[in-house]
Amino acid sequence: MKKVILISIITFAIGISTFSQTTNGAWIGKYSYEMPGPVTFFLTIKADNTITYEGGGVQTYFVVQCKGKVNGDKYDIYFVKTTEGGYLSEDWIDKTKPIITLSYTGNVLYTYEPQHDFDKKGAQITYVKIY
């Protein structure tokens, strides 16, 4: 009985440790999404929670500086400023709310983009983690 309890406690502790690593380090990397048209989007998330959000393709070109914040099992991305090209008017963006939220369902990474697509409020797009 003591062995079962000890194994359960160790398994629980490993689970908490893994969750902690996942929420702190798993978001770091570069992600891409290609939209028919063609337009390609990239998110580059660094260890200091600075993010570069880029889009390029037919009638689209922008580079946006963002900041990120872990929110439970999700990662929220907030707009800071446009550094190149044309992005949404800064008057349209609520800087107190995320422009993108990343989350996993199984092994699939989704984004929730409440401020981007005004026709499809909250449309989910599947990004691919490149590295």
PyMOL commands that set and color helices and strands:
alter all, ss='L'
color gray80, all
select helices_A, chain A and resi 2-25
alter helices_A, ss='H'
color red, helices_A
select strands_A, chain A and resi 29-35+39-45+50-57+60-71+74-85+100-105+108-112+124-129
alter strands_A, ss='S'
color yellow, strands_A
deselect
rebuild
show_as cartoon
